[in-house]
Amino acid sequence: MSAYQRGTELDLSWISKIQVNQPAVLRRAEQIQARRPVKKEWQAAWLLKAVTFIDLTTLSGDDTPSNVQRLCYKAKYPIREDLLKALNVHDKGITTAAVCVYPARVCDAVKALKAAGCDIPVASVATGFPAGQTHLKTRLEEIRLAVEDGASEIDVVINRTLVLTGQWEALYDEIRQFRKACGEAHLKTILATGELGSLTNVYKASMVAMMAGSDFIKTSTGKESVNATFPVAIVMLRAIRDFFWKTGNKVGFKPAGGIRSAKDSLAWLSLIKEELGDEWLKPELFRIGASTLLADIERQIYHHVTGRYAAYHDLPMS
């Protein structure tokens, strides 16, 4: 099956019937937040697992070839080797899932990863990130250029106006065009849930994005005032589950924005395990978009191994 053939027909009758029970979603979110963290003896293993889900990201206006190169080095060597040896996992090939950059920095990332001798995928944001308020022709060309430069994953932003005004067919058509422009590259569709107005809109946008052939649905750009939250995640995960039950197609999930601590990452892994099961706990179906999370995970692993917290100079690449 070609990349463009992924997805299903738009089912407007299904979309029109959707209504999210917000109080029930908020109760479920409170349960997750109140839960105890993973037991101490299992924490290091779960944190190392979390590393393998990270899309290590830099999306700054002052990005340069040198800091992208540094990011790529960190993606290949996310945890200090002596710490991995102490945990007897130094030979497991632990890396981040991908690196994520702006389209203009894709070539830098591809070059740096090739020089490092690794095959970590390069993801590029596109389609007028973060606002998505550019002409469709421009957004499609941005995807094509990023793929030409070597990006194998494209994180697109949707036009929020289409959601807020209920133009579901237009949203479906746009994402289908994004899907086609990606070719064989994976399509990760950012919903920017903090700007969609309601949890019902989040569910509907999730469903339309999956019907249109998205490989992943992603919460946020990280640039909105509200990013990845548990209520939004629950709604998106239930949509993924419903879509799987209806079509047999597994779509991935990527929370992004505001996930900064090791404790946060464990809560997200626990949520995925409970809502979708162990099948989704692999990089093909779960990612975490983050720029600073890895540093805190490495600090926690350092503490687990040595019994003390790291000074700044102990983990200079963090």
C-alpha positions as CSV (number, residue, x, y, z in Angstrom):
1,M,0.0,0.0,0.0
2,S,1.4,3.4,-1.0
3,A,1.7,6.1,1.7
4,Y,-1.1,8.1,0.0
5,Q,-3.5,5.2,0.3
6,R,-3.3,5.2,4.1
7,G,-6.4,6.4,5.8
8,T,-10.1,5.9,5.2
9,E,-13.1,7.7,3.7
10,L,-14.4,10.7,5.7
11,D,-17.4,9.5,7.7
12,L,-19.3,12.7,8.5
13,S,-22.1,10.7,10.2
14,W,-19.7,9.4,12.8
15,I,-18.1,12.9,13.3
16,S,-21.5,14.6,13.7
17,K,-22.6,12.2,16.5
18,I,-19.5,12.7,18.7
19,Q,-20.0,14.4,22.1
20,V,-17.3,14.2,24.8
21,N,-18.4,13.7,28.4
22,Q,-16.1,16.4,29.9
23,P,-16.7,15.7,33.6
24,A,-15.8,12.0,33.1
25,V,-12.6,13.0,31.2
26,L,-11.6,15.4,34.0
27,R,-12.2,12.7,36.7
28,R,-10.0,10.3,34.8
29,A,-7.3,12.9,34.4
30,E,-7.4,13.5,38.2
31,Q,-7.0,9.8,38.9
32,I,-3.8,9.7,36.7
33,Q,-2.3,12.8,38.4
34,A,-3.0,11.4,41.9
35,R,-1.3,8.0,41.2
36,R,1.9,7.1,42.9
37,P,5.0,7.0,40.7
38,V,6.7,3.8,39.6
39,K,8.4,1.9,42.4
40,K,12.0,2.9,42.9
41,E,13.6,-0.3,41.7
42,W,11.7,-0.1,38.4
43,Q,12.2,3.6,37.8
44,A,15.5,3.4,36.0
45,A,14.2,0.8,33.5
46,W,11.1,2.9,32.8
47,L,13.1,6.1,32.4
48,L,15.5,4.4,29.9
49,K,12.4,3.2,28.0
50,A,11.1,6.8,28.0
51,V,14.4,7.9,26.4
52,T,13.6,5.7,23.4
53,F,10.3,7.5,22.8
54,I,11.7,11.0,22.7
55,D,11.7,13.1,19.6
56,L,14.7,15.3,20.7
57,T,13.7,18.7,19.5
58,T,15.2,22.1,18.8
59,L,12.8,24.7,17.3
60,S,14.4,28.0,18.1
61,G,14.9,31.1,16.0
62,D,18.6,30.9,16.8
63,D,19.2,27.3,15.7
64,T,22.5,26.9,13.9
65,P,24.3,23.9,12.2
66,S,26.5,23.6,15.3
67,N,23.7,23.3,17.9
68,V,21.8,20.9,15.6
69,Q,25.0,18.8,15.4
70,R,25.1,18.8,19.2
71,L,21.5,17.7,19.4
72,C,22.2,14.8,17.0
73,Y,25.2,13.7,19.1
74,K,22.9,13.8,22.2
75,A,20.3,11.8,20.3
76,K,22.8,9.0,19.6
77,Y,24.3,9.1,23.1
78,P,21.4,10.2,25.3
79,I,22.8,8.8,28.6
80,R,26.4,8.8,29.7
81,E,28.0,5.5,28.9
82,D,29.4,4.8,32.4
83,L,25.8,5.1,33.8
84,L,24.6,2.6,31.2
85,K,27.4,0.3,32.0
86,A,26.5,0.5,35.7
87,L,22.9,-0.6,34.8
88,N,24.3,-3.3,32.4
89,V,22.5,-1.8,29.4
90,H,25.4,-0.2,27.6
91,D,25.1,-2.7,24.7
92,K,21.3,-2.2,24.1
93,G,21.8,0.6,21.6
94,I,19.6,3.1,23.5
95,T,19.0,6.2,21.5
96,T,16.2,8.7,21.2
97,A,13.4,7.9,18.7
98,A,14.2,10.9,16.4
99,V,15.5,14.4,16.2
100,C,13.0,17.2,15.3
101,V,14.1,20.4,13.6
102,Y,12.8,23.2,11.4
103,P,12.8,22.5,7.6
104,A,15.9,24.7,7.0
105,R,17.9,22.6,9.4
106,V,17.0,19.2,8.0
107,C,20.2,19.0,5.9
108,D,22.3,19.8,9.0
109,A,20.6,17.0,11.0
110,V,20.9,14.4,8.2
111,K,24.6,15.3,7.8
112,A,25.3,15.1,11.5
113,L,23.6,11.8,12.0
114,K,25.3,10.3,9.0
115,A,28.7,11.5,10.3
116,A,27.8,9.8,13.7
117,G,27.1,6.6,11.8
118,C,23.5,6.1,13.0
119,D,20.1,5.8,11.4
120,I,18.0,7.9,13.8
121,P,15.2,9.4,11.8
122,V,15.0,13.2,11.2
123,A,11.6,14.8,11.7
124,S,10.8,18.2,10.4
125,V,8.0,20.5,11.4
126,A,6.2,22.0,8.4
127,T,3.0,23.7,7.0
128,G,3.7,27.1,8.5
129,F,4.6,25.8,11.9
130,P,3.4,26.8,14.5
131,A,0.4,28.8,13.4
132,G,-0.4,27.1,10.1
133,Q,-1.6,30.5,8.7
134,T,0.2,30.4,5.3
135,H,-1.2,29.6,1.9
136,L,-1.9,25.9,1.3
137,K,0.5,25.8,-1.7
138,T,3.3,27.1,0.4
139,R,2.6,24.6,3.2
140,L,2.6,21.7,0.7
141,E,5.9,22.9,-0.8
142,E,7.5,23.1,2.6
143,I,6.6,19.4,3.2
144,R,8.1,18.4,-0.2
145,L,11.4,20.3,0.4
146,A,11.8,18.8,3.9
147,V,11.4,15.3,2.4
148,E,13.8,16.1,-0.4
149,D,16.4,17.2,2.2
150,G,16.1,13.9,4.0
151,A,13.3,14.2,6.6
152,S,11.6,10.8,7.0
153,E,9.0,12.2,9.4
154,I,6.9,15.4,9.0
155,D,5.1,17.1,11.8
156,V,2.4,19.2,10.2
157,V,0.1,21.7,11.9
158,I,-3.5,21.9,11.0
159,N,-5.5,25.0,10.1
160,R,-7.3,25.6,13.4
161,T,-9.9,27.8,11.7
162,L,-11.3,24.7,9.9
163,V,-11.9,23.0,13.3
164,L,-13.4,26.1,15.0
165,T,-15.8,26.6,12.1
166,G,-16.7,22.9,11.8
167,Q,-15.3,22.6,8.2
168,W,-14.5,18.9,8.6
169,E,-14.5,18.0,4.9
170,A,-12.0,20.9,4.2
171,L,-9.8,19.7,7.1
172,Y,-9.9,16.1,5.8
173,D,-9.0,17.3,2.2
174,E,-6.0,19.4,3.5
175,I,-4.6,16.6,5.5
176,R,-5.0,14.2,2.6
177,Q,-2.9,16.7,0.6
178,F,-0.3,16.7,3.4
179,R,-0.3,12.9,3.3
180,K,0.3,12.9,-0.5
181,A,3.1,15.5,-0.2
182,C,4.9,13.3,2.4
183,G,5.3,10.4,0.0
184,E,6.8,7.6,2.1
185,A,7.6,9.9,5.0
186,H,5.6,9.4,8.2
187,L,2.9,12.1,8.8
188,K,2.5,13.4,12.3
189,T,-0.5,15.7,12.5
190,I,-0.4,18.4,15.2
191,L,-3.8,19.4,16.4
192,A,-2.8,22.4,18.6
193,T,-5.4,21.2,21.1
194,G,-5.1,24.3,23.3
195,E,-6.6,26.3,20.4
196,L,-9.5,24.1,19.5
197,G,-12.1,25.4,21.9
198,S,-13.5,22.1,23.3
199,L,-12.7,18.5,24.1
200,T,-15.4,17.5,21.6
201,N,-13.5,19.4,18.9
202,V,-10.3,17.6,19.9
203,Y,-12.0,14.3,19.4
204,K,-13.5,15.2,16.1
205,A,-10.2,16.7,14.8
206,S,-8.3,13.6,16.0
207,M,-10.8,11.4,14.1
208,V,-10.6,13.4,10.9
209,A,-6.8,13.5,11.0
210,M,-6.7,9.7,11.3
211,M,-9.3,9.2,8.6
212,A,-7.1,11.4,6.3
213,G,-4.1,9.0,6.8
214,S,-2.1,10.5,9.6
215,D,0.5,8.0,11.1
216,F,0.5,9.9,14.4
217,I,-1.7,12.5,16.0
218,K,0.1,15.0,18.2
219,T,-1.2,17.3,20.9
220,S,0.6,20.6,20.4
221,T,3.3,22.6,18.8
222,G,4.8,23.5,22.2
223,K,4.3,27.1,21.3
224,E,0.7,27.4,22.5
225,S,-0.2,28.8,25.9
226,V,-1.7,25.3,26.8
227,N,0.1,22.3,25.4
228,A,0.0,18.6,26.4
229,T,-2.5,18.0,29.2
230,F,-4.0,14.7,30.5
231,P,-7.7,15.6,29.6
232,V,-6.7,16.3,26.0
233,A,-4.6,13.1,25.9
234,I,-7.4,10.9,27.2
235,V,-9.7,12.2,24.5
236,M,-7.1,11.7,21.8
237,L,-6.2,8.2,23.1
238,R,-9.9,7.2,23.2
239,A,-10.2,8.4,19.6
240,I,-7.2,6.3,18.6
241,R,-8.7,3.3,20.3
242,D,-12.2,3.9,18.7
243,F,-10.5,4.3,15.2
244,F,-8.6,1.0,15.7
245,W,-11.7,-0.8,16.7
246,K,-13.6,0.5,13.7
247,T,-10.9,0.1,11.1
248,G,-8.1,-2.1,12.4
249,N,-5.6,0.6,11.8
250,K,-3.2,1.6,14.6
251,V,-2.3,5.3,14.7
252,G,0.4,6.6,17.0
253,F,0.2,9.3,19.6
254,K,2.7,12.1,20.4
255,P,2.2,14.5,23.4
256,A,4.4,17.6,23.1
257,G,4.9,20.8,25.0
258,G,5.5,21.2,28.8
259,I,6.8,17.6,29.4
260,R,10.0,18.5,31.2
261,S,10.5,16.1,34.2
262,A,11.3,12.5,34.5
263,K,8.3,12.1,36.7
264,D,6.1,13.6,33.9
265,S,7.5,11.0,31.4
266,L,6.6,8.1,33.7
267,A,3.0,9.4,34.0
268,W,2.7,9.6,30.2
269,L,4.0,6.0,29.8
270,S,1.6,4.8,32.4
271,L,-1.3,6.6,30.7
272,I,-0.5,4.9,27.3
273,K,-0.2,1.5,28.9
274,E,-3.6,1.8,30.6
275,E,-5.5,3.4,27.7
276,L,-4.0,1.6,24.7
277,G,-1.9,-1.3,26.2
278,D,1.6,-2.5,25.7
279,E,1.2,-2.7,21.9
280,W,1.5,1.1,21.8
281,L,4.5,1.3,24.0
282,K,7.0,1.3,21.2
283,P,8.5,4.2,19.1
284,E,6.5,3.2,16.1
285,L,3.3,4.2,17.9
286,F,4.3,6.5,20.8
287,R,6.6,9.5,20.9
288,I,7.2,12.4,23.3
289,G,8.1,15.7,21.8
290,A,10.6,17.4,24.2
291,S,13.7,19.5,24.3
292,T,14.6,19.6,28.1
293,L,13.1,16.3,29.3
294,L,16.2,14.2,28.4
295,A,18.4,16.3,30.7
296,D,16.1,15.5,33.7
297,I,15.9,11.8,32.9
298,E,19.7,11.6,32.8
299,R,20.0,13.4,36.1
300,Q,17.6,10.9,37.7
301,I,19.5,8.0,36.3
302,Y,22.7,9.5,37.6
303,H,21.1,9.7,41.0
304,H,19.9,6.1,40.8
305,V,23.4,4.9,40.0
306,T,25.5,7.1,42.2
307,G,23.2,8.0,45.1
308,R,23.8,11.7,44.6
309,Y,22.5,14.4,42.3
310,A,24.7,15.5,39.4
311,A,26.4,18.9,39.4
312,Y,26.2,20.8,36.2
313,H,29.6,19.8,35.0
314,D,28.8,16.1,35.6
315,L,26.4,16.0,32.6
316,P,27.8,18.7,30.3
317,M,25.7,17.6,27.2
318,S,22.4,17.9,29.0
